[in-house]
Amino acid sequence: MASIGLFYGTDTGNTEQVAEKIKSLIEKIKPGIQVDLIEIYQRKAADMGQYDFLIIGQPTWYDGELQGDWEEFIPEFEAIDFTGKRLAFFGLGDQYGYAAYFCDAIGVYADMAENQGGTLHGFTSALDYEHDFSKAQRGDQFVGLCLDIDNQDDLTDDRINQWIPKVLASFGM
């Protein structure tokens, strides 16, 4: 049975809620896939390295800052050989209040994962957002799913429901 490591970090609980929605949707669409929901707090490289399929959720704070647990996890993350691993990222941010840093955290981590041999999956259009800049953006696409629950919460479920089937197909599941 295939398994996905769904790692997230949260301070307010918002990223955890999105991660739980993603886990539930995957298990509904593909009942044979095991999704391990794991908070990144006090985790090690080996915890993440054991998975071939990863979904990583990160909020971006203020002026492009990483959530505290993800900031502390950087040395562990840099120790992982992602060769052969497939990764999809989702991020939470505020496209209006912090328009120059929207969902930067997933861009930072996606770049590291790719530089360490990982393959990125789950790119989404950046055209339906009103931000100025994002480290998560490549051309007219984000390196994952960007969510703005502060300003566009009404779009969150639809965005997740459209994204997850594409990620699973891209993962070959």
C-alpha positions in Angstrom: 0.0 0.0 0.0 1.3 3.5 -0.9 1.7 5.9 1.9 2.1 9.7 1.9 3.8 11.7 4.6 1.8 14.8 5.1 3.9 17.2 7.2 2.8 20.5 8.5 3.8 23.2 10.9 1.3 25.5 12.6 1.0 28.2 15.3 -2.7 29.2 15.0 -4.1 25.8 13.9 -5.0 27.0 10.4 -2.4 24.9 8.5 -3.3 21.9 10.6 -7.0 22.3 9.6 -6.0 22.4 5.9 -3.8 19.4 6.4 -6.7 17.5 8.0 -8.9 18.4 5.1 -6.3 17.2 2.6 -5.8 13.9 4.5 -9.6 13.3 4.6 -10.0 14.1 0.9 -7.1 11.7 -0.1 -8.6 8.9 1.9 -12.0 9.5 0.4 -10.7 9.6 -3.2 -8.2 6.8 -2.8 -9.1 4.6 0.2 -6.1 2.3 -0.3 -3.6 5.1 0.3 -2.4 5.6 3.8 -1.8 9.3 4.8 0.3 9.9 7.9 -0.4 13.4 9.3 2.7 14.6 11.1 3.3 17.9 12.8 6.9 19.0 12.1 7.6 20.1 15.7 10.6 18.1 17.1 10.9 15.9 14.0 14.1 14.6 12.5 15.2 14.1 8.9 14.6 10.3 9.2 10.9 11.0 9.9 10.5 12.7 6.5 13.1 10.7 4.6 11.2 7.4 5.0 8.5 8.6 2.6 8.6 8.5 -1.2 5.5 10.8 -1.4 5.4 13.9 0.6 2.9 16.7 1.0 4.3 19.6 3.0 2.2 22.4 4.5 3.6 25.7 5.7 2.3 29.1 6.6 4.2 32.2 5.9 4.4 34.8 8.6 4.7 38.6 8.3 7.4 39.7 5.9 8.2 36.3 4.5 9.2 34.6 7.7 9.0 30.8 8.1 6.8 29.4 10.8 9.0 28.7 13.9 9.1 24.9 13.6 10.0 25.0 9.9 12.7 27.5 10.7 14.2 25.1 13.2 13.8 22.2 10.8 16.0 23.6 8.0 19.2 21.7 9.1 17.3 18.5 9.2 15.6 19.2 5.8 19.0 20.0 4.3 20.3 16.5 5.4 17.6 14.6 3.4 18.4 13.1 0.0 15.2 13.7 -1.9 16.4 11.7 -5.0 13.4 9.7 -6.3 11.0 11.4 -3.9 7.9 13.3 -5.1 6.8 16.4 -3.1 3.8 18.6 -3.2 3.6 21.8 -1.2 0.7 23.9 0.1 1.0 27.2 1.9 -1.0 29.7 3.7 -0.5 33.4 3.4 -2.1 36.8 3.2 -2.0 38.2 -0.4 -3.1 41.7 0.6 -1.5 42.3 4.0 1.8 40.8 3.0 1.6 41.1 -0.8 5.3 41.1 -1.3 5.8 37.8 0.6 2.7 35.7 -0.3 3.4 32.0 0.6 7.2 32.5 0.5 7.8 29.6 2.9 6.8 26.9 0.4 9.0 28.6 -2.2 12.0 28.4 0.1 11.5 24.7 1.0 10.5 23.7 -2.6 13.8 25.2 -3.9 15.7 23.2 -1.2 13.9 20.0 -2.0 14.5 20.3 -5.7 18.2 21.1 -5.2 18.4 18.0 -3.1 17.0 15.7 -5.9 13.3 15.9 -5.2 10.6 16.2 -7.9 8.0 18.9 -7.4 4.4 18.2 -8.1 1.1 20.1 -7.7 1.9 23.4 -9.4 -1.1 25.8 -9.5 -2.0 29.0 -11.3 -0.9 32.2 -9.7 -3.3 34.3 -11.9 -6.3 34.3 -9.5 -4.3 36.1 -6.8 -3.6 39.8 -6.1 -0.1 39.7 -4.6 3.0 41.6 -5.7 5.7 38.9 -5.3 6.2 35.4 -4.0 9.2 33.1 -3.7 6.7 30.3 -4.4 6.0 31.7 -7.9 7.7 30.5 -11.1 6.3 32.4 -14.1 2.5 32.3 -13.8 2.5 29.3 -11.5 3.0 28.6 -7.8 5.2 25.6 -6.8 2.2 24.3 -4.9 -1.2 25.3 -3.6 -1.4 28.8 -2.1 -4.3 29.5 0.2 -5.4 32.8 1.6 -7.9 32.0 4.3 -7.7 35.6 5.6 -9.2 37.1 2.4 -10.4 34.2 0.3 -11.5 31.5 2.7 -14.6 30.9 0.6 -12.3 29.5 -2.1 -10.2 27.2 0.1 -12.3 24.0 -0.1 -12.7 24.3 -3.9 -9.0 24.9 -4.3 -8.1 21.9 -2.2 -10.7 19.7 -4.0 -9.2 20.7 -7.4 -5.6 20.3 -6.3 -5.6 16.9 -4.6 -6.7 14.8 -7.6 -4.1 16.5 -9.7 -1.4 15.8 -7.1 -2.4 12.1 -6.8 -2.4 11.7 -10.5 1.0 13.4 -10.8 2.3 11.1 -8.0 1.0 8.1 -10.1 -1.6 7.1 -7.6 
